[in-house]
């Protein structure tokens, strides 16, 4: 049995851009969710729900600690945990 391929940050960013309906170029590792993308607590919940729909889970105890796009990617485990769907 082969191991699933892991998403790179660019692949993750592409999927996130689709979910948020934003230009991919606007999503850098240091793009801030609140200040740059205007994702408040409701927006974060909606993002978590969209990720769940893609079979990607944010650990609940850590989800409120994310501040940037890079934080979300690392929280998901980066290339070590985030497998292609």
TINUSE-841266 format. One record per residue: residue in one letter; y, z, x of N, C-alpha, C, O, CB in turn. Coordinates in pm, whole numbers, plus 50000, padded with zeros to 5 digits. Glycine has a CB too. Example, Ala and Ser with C-alpha at 12.3 -4.5 7.8 and 13.67 -1.06 7.14 Angstrom:
BEGIN
a494315078051319495505078051230496705078051320496685084651424495535090551131/s497755070851285498945071451367500035078751290501145080451341499405057251408/
This chain:
BEGIN
x498825000050084500005000050000501245000050089501365008450178500005012249904/x502154990850065503354990150148504444999150092504495001949972503864975750157/x505305003750182506425012350142507505003550080507704992250123506985020350263/x508205008749978509285000749919510414998750018510695007350101509805007249791/x511074987250007512244984850091513364993950045513464997349927512694969950085/x514204997950137515325006850107516624998750101516784988750171515425018050212/x517525003350018518814996650008519715000550123519785012250161519484999849876/x520394990850177521454993550274522684998150196522704997450073521764980950362/x523695002850267524935006650199525534994650126526024996150014525945012450299/x525494982950187526064971050123525334967449994525964963549896526024959150218/x524014968849993523254966249871523574976749764523714973449646521744966149902/x523674989449806524055000149714525444997449657525664998849537524015013849786/x526374993749744527744991049703527784979649602528554980149505528624987749825/x526974969349623526904958149530526464962849392527074959149291525944947249583/x525424970949387524924976049258525954985249193526154984749072523594983549277/x526604993549273527615002649220528804994749164529334998249059528085012349329/x529214984249233530304975849185529964969649050530814968748962530614964849287/x528714965449034528284960048906528334970648797528804968048686526854954248917/x527864982648828527874993548729529284997548687529535000248570527155005648784/x530194997748783531565002048756532484990548717533644992648683532125009248876/x531954978248723532734966248694533994965648781535104963948732533114965848545/x533764967248911534834967049010534514956849119533344953449139535054981149072/x535524952049189535234943249302534494951049411534864962249445536544937049359/x533474944949463532664951449566533514955849686533264966249745531564941949613/x534514947749720535364950649834536154963649818536614969449916536314939149858/x536314968249694537074980549670536234993049692536765004249687537624980449529/x534944991449715534055002849732533635004249879532664998249925532805001249642/x534385012349950534075015450090533475029350095533535036849997535355014450181/x532905032950208532315046350220533325057450192532975067750135531735048350360/x534585055250232535585065650213536425063950086537425070950069536495065950333/x536035054749998536725053249870536485065849788535335069649762536235040449793/x537585072149747537495084849673537275082149525537945073749465538775093249694/x536315089349468535965087249329537105090949235537385083449141534735095149293/x537745102149258538825106749171540125099349197540685093049107539035121649188/x540595099949319541915094449351541955079149351542925073349301542345099449486/x540925072749405540945058149418540335050849298540805040049261540225054149543/x539295056749239538605050049129538895056348993538435051448890537115050149154/x539665067348994540015074548870538785079048793538795079048669540885065648782/x537725083048864536525088448799536685103648789536495110748888535225084748877/x537025108448671537105122848649535715128048615534735121048636538125126148536/x535625140148564534305145948534533555137648430532335136048439534455160448485/x534265132348332533625123648233533145110748300532045106148273534605120348117/x533965105148386533585093048459532365095348547531505086648558534735088248544/x532315107248610531135110448692529885111548606528815107048646531355123448768/x530015117548488528875118448397528415104648353527215101948345529225126948274/x529375095948325529035082348286528355074948400527395067548379530285074648240/x528865076948522528235070648638526815075748656525905067848680529065073348764/x526635088948643525285094648655524355088748549523195085748579525335110048642/x524855086948426524045081148319523685066648352522555062348328524785081948184/x524645059148406524375045248443523345044548556522465035948555525665038148484/x523465053548652522495053848761521105057648708520105051948752522935063848870/x521065067148614519785070948553519145058948484517925057048491519985082348452/x519955050748417519445038848350518835029048450517985020948413520565031948271/x519265029948576518715021548682517595028948756517145024548862519815017448781/x517145040148699516095048448758516525054648891515725055948983514835040248779/x517805058448900518345064949019518895078348975519785078948890519465056149088/x518375089149029518795102448988519705109049090519405109049210517595111148962/x520805114549042521655123149125521165137449107521065141948993523185121649088/x520875144649213520485158649197521605166449129522735166649178520135165049334/x521295172749015522315179348935523095189949011524305191148992521695185548815/x522425197649095523115208449166524095203449271524935211049318522095217449231/x524005190749307524885185249410525835174649356526765170649426524065179449522/x525625170049236526385158849182527885161649176528685152449189525885155349044/x528275174149157529705177349145530375178549281531605179649288529895190249068/x529615178149388530175179249522530575165849582531205165349687529195185949613/x530215155049516530525141849571531995138749554532575141049448529675130949505/x532595133549659534025130149656534255115349682535265109749638534775138449759/x533335108849754533525094949793532285086549759531225091949727533845093949943/x532445073449767531325064449748530235067449852529045067249821531785049549757/x530655070149976529695073650081528935086350049527755087550082530405075150215/x529605096049986528925108449945527815105449845526725111049854529935118349883/x528105096549749527085092949649525895086649719524745090049690527665083249543/x526165077549811525095070649884524255080749963523025080049962525685059949979/x524915090050032524185100050110523435109750020522325113850052525145107750200/x524035113349906523385122349812522095116149760521105123049738524315125649695/x522125103149742520925096149698519935094449812518815089549791521295082549639/x520325098449931519445097650044519665085650131518905083150225518055097849999/x520715078050102520985066250182519755057350189519005056450092521435070150321/x519535050950300518405041750310517075048950310516035042650292518535033450435/x517075062250330515805069550333515235071950195514015072750179515985082650403/x516095073150091515595076649959515865066349852515165066249751516175089449917/x516845057749868517295048949761516525035849767516875026849844518815046349771/x515485034649687514635022849690515115012349592515775015549493513185026549659/x514784999849620515104989149526514314991349400513164995849402514804975149586/x514964987949287514314989449156513364978449125512744978349019515334990149048/
